[in-house]
Amino acid sequence: MDTGASRIRLIAGLGNPGSDYERTRHNVGFMVADRLASELRIDWQYSPTWGAIWAKGDVILVKPATYMNCSGEPLSAVARFYKIAAEEILVVLDDLALSLGRLRLRPDGSSGGHNGLESILIHFGTDKIARLRVGIGAAPSEGAVDYVLGRFFEEEKPLLEKTIKRAVVAAQCAIENGVLAAMNVFNKAPEL
């Protein structure tokens, strides 16, 4: 089954749980998922069985309640329960290689060094999982961990807000029209 032609039934936003990580660069996937849940008017609930926070509407939204590097286990548990194939999932995650404001959709591929996505690919046993990478800007040459676990700078917040809105629209486009159609629109540099 071609991911680009598959219907997206589940969107997973990646991040770390807890107030210490709220609004950090590494949690931009959670931010997009939260905004998408608001747009779809669906409420979050916690499942200790899955180790995930989830919301169900026409599409299922998931935020793994484990730390980023263990995202695959809760996501695969939800997918198994709802009988959702890997090709029907869109993962939303942060990307250091993209400048803030940029998005990159792909139907499949490697983790690109992102430990959360790597965990998901391992648990599903395939790289045929669509992903929406949200640019958070490059880290200083030293201190990448502190950078991704740090909050956005005050001057970045207006662009962050626009980026989150655009990522939500990209996810909605992927749901309605497929990943390949969304790629053609949202992989281009935005006019922000």
C-alpha positions, 0 to 999 in steps of 0.5 A, a space after each residue: 500500500 502506498 502511503 501517499 495514497 493511503 487514507 490517514 486515520 491516525 496522527 501522532 504528535 511527538 513530545 515529552 510529557 510533563 510541565 518541564 517540557 511544555 512549549 519546548 522545541 522538542 514538543 512542537 509535535 504536541 503543540 500541533 496535535 493540541 491545536 489539531 484537536 482544538 480545530 476538530 473539537 475533540 477532547 483528550 483522554 489518558 489511557 494507562 493501558 496504552 501509555 498515551 493521551 488520545 482523542 477520537 473523531 474522524 481521525 485518531 490523535 495520539 500523544 505518547 505519554 512516554 518520553 520521546 525516545 520510547 514513542 513507538 510502544 504507545 503508538 503501536 498499542 493504539 494502532 493495534 487496537 484500532 487496526 490501523 496500518 503503518 501506512 495510515 499514520 502521520 507522525 508530527 515531529 520537530 526537525 533541527 535541520 529545518 529552519 523555523 517556519 519550514 515544514 517537510 512531509 514525506 510518505 516514508 524514509 529513515 528516522 533522520 536521527 530523530 529518536 522518537 521517530 526511530 522508536 516508532 519505525 522499530 516498533 512498526 518494523 517498517 519505514 513506510 510511516 508518513 511524517 510531517 517534520 516541523 522546523 525548529 531551527 538549527 542548534 548551536 554547534 554545541 548544546 543540541 540537547 539543551 537547545 531542543 529541550 529549551 523553549 522558543 525565544 520570545 522573538 520566535 513566538 510569532 513565527 512559531 504560531 504561524 508555523 503551528 497553524 500551517 502544520 495543522 492545515 498541512 495535517 488536515 490536507 493530508 487527511 483529506 487529500 493524502 500525503 502526496 497531495 499535501 507534500 506538493 503544497 506544504 514542502 515549498 518555502 512558506 510566505 510568512 
